[in-house]
Amino acid sequence: MFQELHLWPLGLGILLFTGLYLFLYWRKFRSLPSRIFLQNPKAHLWKTVFLSLSALFLSIALLSPTWGKGKRKVEASSGNVIFLLDLSRSMYAFDLPPSRLEVSKALIRRIVRNSPGDRFALVGFAGEGRIFAPFTSSEEGFLKILFFLSPEALKQGSIPEEGLKEVGVLLKRSSGLKTLVIITDGEFFSRGWKEAALRVATSGINTFVVGVGTPQGERIRLPDGSFKTYKGTPVITKMRVENLEELSRLLSARLLLLNETPLEEAARRISSSIRRKSRFRFITYPIPRGYLFAFLFFLAGLGFLRWRWV
């Protein structure tokens, strides 16, 4: 196998150029009187051989050939991250443009891309809770599910305890260190979320609460472009900071408000605080052999120079 197979045009070019040079070289000597050529035929023959070998070995060395398998011990660290995302229609509000929901998705994407090697799970809540992605290490698959997620996927309402209940299911399903990231505007229309938060807190999970929206609030723009109304009046939804602070207190979580903390900074803080467990494992790798052909190229080059000046 070759590690640098994409360099084959360069290797082929070297061989073709060398072949053209040798063709012109021998054509030149055929035009000379035979007595000149026969003065030292051995030198011309060896010079041709060594030049051809030099070109061949150089071309192969450029492609970085490999054969055989090696093993080495490497250290890797990984964590388990659960995202609990608010999917109530208030997340369509655009006080954080383009909308609270899209800003939340952008934050999740940044955290995932900043955390290679970790596993991720995704839970949504509105009027019900649902696990949309169990723990997975497939970044592509996870982000594809996230891309298509919308409030239309759930029965509407704003009952965070339904989502926290599904978080508890995930906590029981897998072992290892876990981090919970709750992303919501804090507009809750239920009474049981405090008790549910206390139950999750007993697991000792590392938790972040991320608030999206502004205290001043904004209208809710629905997917068809219209605004949500109540009795003909547009509904204004506000980020409930008091609920976010209480949720953070109950979970012993760190609170980040995206109307105050830049998205990149929030993603960096969360990614760097994910609890990870270090482990050692053995990996196999193809052993590179390009140096052998580089050495043969060097020897053939010396042979060419030896006969070049004869």
N, C-alpha and C positions, 0 to 999 in steps of 0.2 A: 504494500500500500504506500501511497505518497501523501504527505501532509500538505504539500504545496502544489497540488496537481494543476491549479489554475495558472502556474508558470510554464506550462508545457509549450506555449508559443515561443517563449524566450529560448528554451532548450532546443526546440526544433530549429529556430533561427541560427543558433550557434552551430549546429550540425550542418545546416545547409550552407552557411558561410564558409565553414571549414572545407566542406566538399567542393565548393566553387574554387576556393584557393588552391586545393590540391589538383583540381582539374586544370587550372591555368598553369600551375607549376609544372606538371608533367607535359603539358602541351608545349610549354616553352622549351623544355629539354629535348623533346622529340624533334624540334626544329633546328637544334644545334647539331653540328657534326658528331658522329658517333664516338669519335675518339675523345671528345671532351666529356661526354656522358660517362664513358667507360673508365675515366680516370679514377673515380671513386664511387662505384655504384652502391657499395654497402652503406655509405653515409647518406645517400639520397633515400635508400630504402628505409633505414631506421628513422630518419627524420620524418618521413611520411607516416610510419607506424606510430611514433610517439605523438605526433600532432593529432592524428586521428583519435588515439586513446585519450589525450588531454581533452579534446572536445567532447567525447563521449562521457568521461567521468565528470566533467564540469556540468554537463546537461543533467545527469542523474543526480548530482549533489544539489542542484538548484531545486529539484522536486522534493527534496527531503524524504527519502525512502525510509520506511519503518518495517521491521519484522520482529517477531517475538513479543512477549508480554512481560511487563514489569509490575511490581507491587510496591505501594508505599502507604504509610500510615498518615492519615490527615485528621486534623481536628475540625469538627463542624459544630455549629450551634443552631438550635431551632427553637421556636416558640409556637404557641397556639393562640391565635387572635380571633375573638368573636366580635363581629360588628352587629350591633343592634340599631337598626335604622327606622326612624319614624316615617311611616308611609301614609299618614293622614293627609287629607287634601290641603291642610294648612301649609304643607311643604311646597305647594305650588306658588305661594306668595313670593313676590320678586323684590322684597326689600334688600336681599343679597342677590344681585343679578348674576345670571339670568333667572335663577329661582333658588329657593332654599334647598330643594331636592338636588338640583344640578351641582350646587356648591358642595353638598354632602357627598355626592358621588365622586366629585373631583378630589375631595380629601381622602376618601377611601382608596382611590386609585394611587394617589401619591404614597400613602402608607404602604400599600402592597408593593409598589415598585421600589420603595426604600428598604424593604425587608426581605431580600432574597433568602430562601431556605426555610422561611416560616410557613406554617399552615394557617389557612383562613377559613372561617365559617361566617355565614350571613343569615341573620334573622331580621324579619320585618314585623312591624306591628302597626295596627290602626284600630279597627273594631275587633280584630282578632290577631293572633300571633302565628307566624309560620316560619319554619326553617327553609330557606330557599337554597342554601348551600351548606351541607355538612363540611366538616374539616377536610380541606384539600390543599395539596401543594401545587396544584396546576394553576398558575397565575392567569394563563389565557382563558381557561374554562371559568374561573371565578369572575374575572372581569367581564366576560360575555354575559353571565347571569346578571351582574350588576347593571350593565348597559340597558337591558330590557326591563328592569324593575320599575314599577310605577304604582301609585295608589290604587289603580284599577285592579291590581292583583289581589287586593284584600277587601273584605267587607269593611265599610268605613265606620269611623269613630276615632277615639283617641284614648285607648286603654293600654297603657304601658305594661301593666302587670301580665297581660297576655304574652307580650314579647319576653318579659323576664322569666315567665314560666318555661318558654322554649329554651331560653339560655340555660336554665337549670337542667333540662334534658341533655343538652350538649355537654355540660360539665360532668354529668354522670357517665356519658358514653365513652369518654377518652381520658387518658391519664396525661400527666406532664404539666408543666407550668403554663398558665393561661393568662391572657389579658383580655379585658372586655372594654370595648369602645362604644359608648351609647351616643348616638347622634340624633338630636331632637330639638324642637323649638320650645319644649316645656309646656305646651298647651294641652293639659291633661283633663279629661272629662270623666274621671272615675275616682273612687276613694280607696281602692285596694292597692295602689301602687307603692305606698310606703311599706306596707307589710311584705309585699313581694321583694322590694329592695333589701329589706333586712334579711330575708331568707337567702338571697344571693350573697349578701355580705358575709354570712357565716362560712362561706367556702374559702374566704381569704383571697379571692381573686384580685389581681391588679386591675384597677378600673379607671377609665377616663370618661367624663361627661362633657360632650361637646355641644354647645348651644348655637343654633343657627337662627338668624333673623335679627330683628332690632326691637327694642322696647317700644318704639313708636308704631311699629307694625306696618302692614300694607294689605292691599286687596289680594284676593286669590284668583289668579288667572287660570282658568280651566284649559284642558288640551284643545278645545274647539275655539279658543280665543275669547270666549265670554268670561264674565266675572261672576263668581259665586255671590248670590244675593239671599237675603232673608226678608220676606215681605216687601220685596221690591227695592230694598236698600243693599248696596254692596257690603259684604262682610269684611271687616278689618280684623286681621289676625296679628297678634303681638307675641313676641318671644317673652315667655314668663320666667324672668330671671329668678324670682323667689322659688319657683318649683325646681329649677335647675340647681340652685344652691342647696335646697333641702335634699334632693336626690343625691348630690355629691356628698353631703354630710352623712347620709344613711349608709352609703356604700364606701365611705372613706376614700372617695375618688378625687382626682384632680379635675378641676373645672376649667375649660377653655371656651371662651366666647368668640365666635368667628367675626363678629362685628368689631372686635377689639384686637384680635390676634390674626396676623396674616396667615393665609392658608398654608404656605410653605413652612412657616415657623411652627404652626400647629402640627403638621405632618412630621416634621423633624423631631419635635418633642415626644410625640407618641412613639415613633419608630425607635428612637434611642432608649425608650423606657420599657419596651416590650421585654417581658421576662423570658429568658432563653436558657436552655440547658445545653452544656457542652458535652460532646461525646467524640470518641475516636472510632474511626473505621478505616478499613483497607480499600484502596481503589486500585484497579488495574489500568495500565496505560500502554500503548504501543511504544516500543523502544526505538528512538530515532537512530538511524544509521548513516545519515548524510555525511558525518565526519569521516567515515571510511572512504567514501568516494572523493571527498575533498583531499584526503591524504594521497589517494591514488592519482588524483589530478596533479598534485604537487610533484610526485615522483615522475609522472609522465612528462610534466613540464621541464624537469631537470634533464630527463633523457633527451627531450627535443633540443634543449639548449646545448647539450653535450655534442650532438651531431650537427647542430646548426652551424657551428663554427669550424667544422672539419672541412 
